[in-house]
Each structure stands twice: as C-alpha cells, then as structure tokens.
Amino acid sequence: MTRYNRRKRRASVLMQEISLTPLIDMALTLLIIFMVTAPMLNNAIKVELPKGQAKEDDNAQQDLIVYMDKSEKLFFNGVEIKDQKTLIDKVRSETGGDTERTVFVKADQSVRYGQVIELVDAMKVIGGVAYVALATTPA
C-alpha cells in the first residue's frame, strides 16, 4: 500500500508539458509559404507591357485596372470580362459618379494598337473617369 501511495504522489507531481517547438515551426513554415505565394496571386494575368522612359506614379490609387492580354481577353481588376460593353458597364458602376478616378490600362505589347486605342476611347467617355493612363514598364 505504501508503494501505491508513493507512485500516486510521484505521478501527481510530474506534470505533462506540451512542447511548443513543433507548433512554432509549423506556424513559421506556413508564414513563409504565404509570403512566397501572395505576390504570385497579383500577377496571375500575364501581360508583357511595352517599355517606356516615364516614371509611373506609385502613389496613385490604382483600384481601376483594365488588362488586355495577348489573345485580346479583357480583365477588370483581375476578373475576366467577356466583352467591351460589359467592361464599360463595370467601370461605370465602379466609379459611382466620382469624377476624379483614373483607369489604368495594361495592354500586352503584342496587341494591335487599334484595339488598345478603341478601348482607351471607350474608357474616356465614361462618366466618373477623369484620366485614362497606359501603363508601361521601365526601360
């Protein structure tokens, strides 16, 4: 009986501890994975912009971005749009009557010049759009 009491006392004194090292390792691994994959999500649309000498304004509010890829597919803020009329309607609803909005057009350099100008002209007549900017990459 005394032996049983000693074992019981010894067992109650020893407390099981949870090791935090594997938990911290897993959290840091997930953090690194998310840090690596997050920038890739923004560049899902493959557009090779033409080169230019002008410095782009990084401080501008760039929430209205229209993409045109090599196959002349249209995207608005990363979402594919089926035709130009639908794109115009989306941009018009996004501006909401605000007259100080800028639309950034990022067209692939292999797209015909006439297609890009047609898109820019359609953007200029939308109410709420003050300026249409053509994006380039630094030379």
BASEFI-940220 format. One line per 2 residues: number of its first residue (from 1); for each residue x, z, y of N, C-alpha, C. Coordinates in nm, 3 decimals, always signed. Atoms other than C-alpha are relative to their C-alpha. Example, Ala and Ser with C-alpha at 12.3 -4.5 7.8 and 13.67 -1.06 7.14 Angstrom:
% residues 2
1> +0.089,+0.000,-0.119,+1.230,+0.780,-0.450,+0.090,+0.000,+0.120  -0.082,-0.006,-0.119,+1.367,+0.714,-0.106,-0.077,+0.073,+0.109 $
***
This chain:
% residues 139
1> +0.080,+0.000,-0.118,+0.000,+0.000,+0.000,+0.085,+0.000,+0.126  -0.087,-0.001,-0.117,+0.281,+0.071,+0.239,+0.063,-0.136,+0.022 $
3> -0.055,+0.133,-0.012,+0.426,-0.264,+0.162,-0.101,-0.094,+0.068  +0.106,+0.082,-0.059,+0.097,-0.430,+0.254,-0.012,+0.027,+0.150 $
5> +0.009,-0.035,-0.141,+0.083,-0.241,+0.586,+0.118,-0.055,+0.078  -0.117,+0.053,-0.070,+0.439,-0.346,+0.675,-0.015,-0.151,+0.021 $
7> +0.019,+0.144,-0.014,+0.360,-0.710,+0.608,-0.104,-0.033,+0.105  +0.107,+0.023,-0.096,+0.045,-0.690,+0.811,+0.050,+0.024,+0.142 $
9> -0.055,-0.028,-0.132,+0.228,-0.529,+1.105,+0.098,-0.109,+0.043  -0.099,+0.102,-0.032,+0.510,-0.781,+1.088,-0.069,-0.132,+0.034 $
11> +0.073,+0.124,-0.025,+0.263,-1.072,+1.079,-0.070,+0.004,+0.135  +0.067,-0.009,-0.129,+0.076,-0.941,+1.379,+0.099,-0.002,+0.115 $
13> -0.102,+0.001,-0.105,+0.399,-0.902,+1.578,+0.048,-0.142,+0.025  -0.045,+0.138,-0.015,+0.509,-1.262,+1.513,-0.115,-0.086,+0.052 $
15> +0.103,+0.088,-0.057,+0.312,-1.496,+1.735,+0.046,-0.144,-0.015  -0.032,+0.141,+0.012,+0.300,-1.866,+1.668,+0.000,-0.062,+0.139 $
17> -0.009,+0.066,-0.129,+0.412,-2.071,+1.968,-0.013,-0.150,-0.020  +0.014,+0.144,+0.004,+0.321,-2.429,+2.037,+0.117,-0.060,+0.077 $
19> -0.114,+0.065,-0.065,+0.621,-2.644,+2.115,-0.053,-0.106,+0.097  +0.045,+0.094,-0.102,+0.567,-2.836,+2.439,+0.088,-0.125,+0.008 $
21> -0.093,+0.112,-0.008,+0.859,-3.074,+2.388,-0.063,-0.132,-0.045  +0.062,+0.128,+0.037,+0.666,-3.341,+2.191,-0.110,-0.044,+0.098 $
23> +0.105,+0.033,-0.097,+0.380,-3.323,+2.440,+0.061,-0.060,+0.127  -0.066,+0.050,-0.121,+0.614,-3.375,+2.736,+0.062,-0.137,-0.028 $
25> -0.058,+0.130,+0.036,+0.795,-3.658,+2.554,-0.107,-0.109,-0.003  +0.108,+0.098,+0.007,+0.465,-3.835,+2.487,-0.052,-0.034,+0.140 $
27> +0.050,+0.023,-0.135,+0.347,-3.792,+2.848,+0.098,-0.088,+0.079  -0.099,+0.080,-0.072,+0.672,-3.933,+2.988,+0.008,-0.142,-0.056 $
29> +0.001,+0.134,+0.060,+0.664,-4.224,+2.742,-0.119,-0.081,+0.050  +0.119,+0.069,-0.051,+0.309,-4.313,+2.848,+0.016,-0.035,+0.148 $
31> -0.023,+0.026,-0.142,+0.409,-4.285,+3.214,+0.089,-0.123,+0.018  -0.090,+0.115,-0.009,+0.693,-4.532,+3.162,-0.071,-0.128,-0.040 $
33> +0.074,+0.119,+0.042,+0.466,-4.773,+2.975,-0.095,-0.047,+0.109  +0.092,+0.039,-0.107,+0.208,-4.767,+3.254,+0.074,-0.051,+0.123 $
35> -0.078,+0.047,-0.116,+0.476,-4.809,+3.522,+0.052,-0.141,-0.023  -0.050,+0.134,+0.030,+0.608,-5.119,+3.346,-0.113,-0.101,-0.002 $
37> +0.109,+0.096,+0.014,+0.270,-5.280,+3.275,-0.085,-0.016,+0.125  +0.085,+0.009,-0.119,+0.096,-5.209,+3.609,+0.035,-0.119,+0.089 $
39> -0.028,+0.118,-0.083,+0.285,-5.473,+3.812,-0.036,-0.132,-0.068  +0.035,+0.123,+0.072,+0.214,-5.731,+3.541,-0.148,-0.033,+0.015 $
41> +0.143,+0.025,-0.014,-0.161,-5.689,+3.590,-0.031,-0.073,+0.130  +0.023,+0.068,-0.128,-0.137,-5.804,+3.952,+0.043,-0.146,-0.004 $
43> -0.050,+0.136,+0.006,+0.047,-6.122,+3.853,-0.056,-0.075,-0.120  +0.062,+0.065,+0.116,-0.197,-6.240,+3.587,-0.026,-0.147,+0.027 $
45> +0.025,+0.138,-0.035,-0.268,-6.565,+3.775,+0.134,-0.065,+0.033  -0.129,+0.066,-0.018,+0.029,-6.799,+3.751,-0.012,-0.107,+0.107 $
47> +0.000,+0.095,-0.111,+0.072,-6.972,+4.087,+0.142,-0.008,+0.053  -0.134,+0.020,-0.056,+0.403,-7.121,+4.197,-0.017,-0.046,+0.144 $
49> +0.021,+0.029,-0.142,+0.389,-7.104,+4.575,+0.114,-0.085,+0.055  -0.107,+0.076,-0.064,+0.580,-7.350,+4.793,+0.092,+0.091,+0.080 $
51> -0.099,-0.080,-0.075,+0.891,-7.225,+4.971,-0.019,-0.023,+0.149  +0.012,+0.009,-0.145,+0.883,-7.152,+5.344,+0.099,+0.090,+0.070 $
53> -0.095,-0.077,-0.080,+1.104,-7.013,+5.620,-0.065,+0.119,+0.071  +0.069,-0.105,-0.076,+0.840,-6.797,+5.793,-0.012,+0.126,-0.083 $
55> +0.014,-0.129,+0.066,+0.828,-6.428,+5.711,-0.147,+0.036,-0.005  +0.140,-0.038,+0.017,+0.493,-6.319,+5.571,-0.021,+0.140,+0.057 $
57> +0.034,-0.131,-0.055,+0.319,-6.023,+5.735,-0.042,+0.091,-0.115  +0.030,-0.091,+0.111,+0.334,-5.747,+5.472,-0.100,+0.108,+0.039 $
59> +0.090,-0.105,-0.044,+0.126,-5.509,+5.684,-0.145,-0.045,+0.010  +0.137,+0.052,-0.012,-0.178,-5.735,+5.690,-0.085,+0.049,-0.116 $
61> +0.094,-0.043,+0.103,-0.484,-5.628,+5.499,-0.028,-0.121,-0.089  +0.011,+0.116,+0.088,-0.472,-5.862,+5.200,-0.105,+0.024,-0.108 $
63> +0.103,-0.022,+0.101,-0.802,-5.797,+5.032,-0.086,-0.122,-0.025  +0.071,+0.126,+0.023,-0.939,-6.153,+5.059,+0.102,-0.106,-0.038 $
65> -0.102,+0.093,+0.047,-0.710,-6.366,+4.845,-0.066,-0.103,-0.090  +0.051,+0.111,+0.079,-0.807,-6.707,+4.709,+0.119,-0.068,-0.066 $
67> -0.106,+0.065,+0.075,-0.588,-6.857,+4.436,-0.051,-0.136,-0.050  +0.028,+0.128,+0.065,-0.575,-7.218,+4.317,+0.120,-0.031,-0.088 $
69> -0.113,+0.022,+0.091,-0.364,-7.272,+4.006,+0.024,-0.149,-0.025  -0.039,+0.139,+0.028,-0.207,-7.591,+3.862,-0.117,-0.088,-0.041 $
71> +0.115,+0.078,+0.049,-0.529,-7.700,+3.695,-0.117,+0.002,+0.099  +0.096,-0.005,-0.111,-0.716,-7.650,+4.027,-0.118,+0.093,-0.027 $
73> +0.100,-0.104,+0.018,-0.911,-7.349,+3.899,+0.006,+0.094,+0.119  +0.008,-0.090,-0.115,-1.028,-7.117,+4.176,-0.017,+0.144,-0.046 $
75> +0.011,-0.142,+0.027,-0.988,-6.740,+4.173,-0.020,+0.071,+0.134  +0.019,-0.081,-0.119,-1.110,-6.485,+4.426,+0.030,+0.145,-0.035 $
77> -0.048,-0.136,+0.029,-0.926,-6.151,+4.422,+0.021,+0.022,-0.149  -0.033,-0.012,+0.140,-0.818,-6.218,+4.065,-0.111,-0.034,-0.098 $
79> +0.113,+0.032,+0.087,-1.161,-6.316,+3.928,-0.025,-0.151,+0.009  +0.020,+0.145,+0.000,-1.217,-6.678,+3.822,-0.139,-0.035,+0.053 $
81> +0.124,+0.051,-0.060,-1.483,-6.867,+4.020,-0.019,-0.142,-0.051  +0.020,+0.131,+0.064,-1.645,-7.176,+3.870,+0.006,-0.118,+0.096 $
83> -0.006,+0.112,-0.093,-1.680,-7.392,+4.182,+0.019,+0.050,+0.143  -0.032,-0.035,-0.139,-1.606,-7.402,+4.554,-0.120,+0.059,+0.073 $
85> +0.119,-0.055,-0.067,-1.965,-7.333,+4.664,-0.019,+0.148,-0.034  +0.009,-0.141,+0.040,-1.973,-7.009,+4.464,+0.108,+0.082,+0.069 $
87> -0.110,-0.069,-0.069,-1.636,-6.916,+4.615,-0.037,+0.027,+0.145  +0.039,-0.016,-0.141,-1.766,-6.972,+4.968,-0.104,+0.110,+0.013 $
89> +0.104,-0.105,-0.003,-2.072,-6.754,+4.894,+0.061,+0.138,-0.021  -0.065,-0.130,+0.025,-1.850,-6.475,+4.754,+0.078,+0.047,+0.121 $
91> -0.079,-0.037,-0.118,-1.618,-6.481,+5.057,-0.094,+0.039,+0.114  +0.097,-0.033,-0.106,-1.917,-6.483,+5.293,-0.061,+0.138,-0.022 $
93> +0.058,-0.131,+0.027,-2.071,-6.181,+5.120,+0.104,+0.111,+0.013  -0.107,-0.100,-0.011,-1.734,-6.001,+5.114,+0.033,+0.035,+0.145 $
95> -0.032,-0.027,-0.141,-1.677,-6.038,+5.489,-0.108,+0.086,+0.064  +0.107,-0.084,-0.050,-2.016,-5.886,+5.566,-0.018,-0.003,+0.151 $
97> +0.020,+0.012,-0.144,-2.028,-6.015,+5.924,+0.117,+0.049,+0.083  -0.119,-0.042,-0.073,-1.689,-5.870,+6.017,+0.075,-0.124,+0.046 $
99> -0.062,+0.122,-0.052,-1.518,-6.126,+6.243,+0.152,+0.006,+0.002  -0.145,-0.015,-0.006,-1.162,-6.001,+6.204,+0.067,-0.013,-0.137 $
101> -0.057,+0.009,+0.134,-1.099,-6.086,+5.838,+0.089,-0.124,-0.013  -0.091,+0.109,+0.029,-0.815,-6.306,+5.716,-0.009,-0.032,-0.148 $
103> +0.002,+0.045,+0.139,-0.836,-6.512,+5.398,+0.138,-0.059,-0.029  -0.130,+0.051,+0.041,-0.504,-6.574,+5.222,-0.022,-0.097,-0.115 $
105> +0.013,+0.103,+0.102,-0.492,-6.897,+5.021,+0.137,-0.015,-0.067  -0.122,+0.014,+0.078,-0.230,-6.902,+4.746,-0.022,-0.114,-0.098 $
107> +0.018,+0.119,+0.083,-0.227,-7.255,+4.604,+0.133,-0.039,-0.062  -0.119,+0.044,+0.071,+0.020,-7.379,+4.345,+0.055,-0.125,+0.069 $
109> -0.060,+0.112,-0.071,+0.268,-7.630,+4.486,-0.027,-0.134,-0.067  +0.030,+0.126,+0.068,+0.166,-7.890,+4.227,-0.142,-0.050,+0.026 $
111> +0.138,+0.040,-0.032,-0.196,-7.901,+4.352,+0.005,-0.103,+0.112  +0.004,+0.104,-0.104,-0.284,-8.207,+4.558,-0.028,+0.062,+0.137 $
113> +0.011,-0.049,-0.137,-0.255,-8.148,+4.931,-0.144,-0.010,+0.052  +0.138,+0.019,-0.045,-0.606,-8.283,+4.992,-0.093,+0.108,-0.052 $
115> +0.082,-0.107,+0.057,-0.760,-8.024,+4.760,+0.019,+0.130,+0.077  -0.028,-0.124,-0.073,-0.588,-7.739,+4.946,-0.062,-0.005,+0.140 $
117> +0.056,+0.013,-0.136,-0.692,-7.870,+5.290,-0.152,+0.007,-0.005  +0.145,-0.008,+0.015,-1.050,-7.915,+5.169,-0.045,+0.146,-0.016 $
119> +0.031,-0.142,+0.019,-1.051,-7.550,+5.055,+0.018,+0.078,+0.130  -0.026,-0.070,-0.126,-0.898,-7.429,+5.382,-0.109,-0.031,+0.102 $
121> +0.107,+0.037,-0.094,-1.154,-7.624,+5.589,-0.131,+0.070,-0.034  +0.123,-0.068,+0.041,-1.438,-7.474,+5.385,+0.007,+0.149,+0.037 $
123> -0.015,-0.142,-0.035,-1.297,-7.123,+5.449,-0.013,+0.024,+0.150  +0.000,-0.018,-0.146,-1.264,-7.177,+5.825,-0.140,+0.009,+0.059 $
125> +0.135,+0.003,-0.059,-1.635,-7.235,+5.881,-0.086,+0.117,-0.047  +0.076,-0.116,+0.046,-1.744,-6.917,+5.703,-0.008,+0.102,+0.113 $
127> +0.015,-0.105,-0.100,-1.885,-6.659,+5.942,+0.066,+0.128,-0.048  -0.069,-0.123,+0.038,-1.667,-6.349,+5.939,+0.146,-0.022,-0.031 $
129> -0.141,+0.030,+0.026,-1.337,-6.526,+5.874,+0.063,-0.046,+0.130  -0.065,+0.034,-0.125,-1.110,-6.530,+6.177,+0.120,-0.091,-0.022 $
131> -0.126,+0.072,+0.021,-0.799,-6.682,+6.018,+0.016,-0.029,-0.149  -0.032,+0.037,+0.139,-0.704,-6.868,+5.700,+0.151,-0.024,-0.006 $
133> -0.146,+0.008,+0.010,-0.339,-6.823,+5.600,+0.039,-0.061,-0.133  -0.056,+0.058,+0.121,-0.146,-7.033,+5.349,+0.124,+0.079,-0.037 $
135> -0.111,-0.085,+0.043,+0.090,-6.813,+5.151,+0.114,-0.086,-0.055  -0.120,+0.065,+0.051,+0.446,-6.920,+5.071,+0.094,+0.107,-0.053 $
137> -0.105,-0.092,+0.043,+0.748,-6.765,+4.904,+0.122,-0.023,+0.088  -0.119,+0.018,-0.082,+1.072,-6.704,+5.096,+0.095,-0.101,-0.062 $
139> -0.094,+0.103,+0.048,+1.320,-6.992,+5.070,+0.131,+0.061,-0.043 $
***
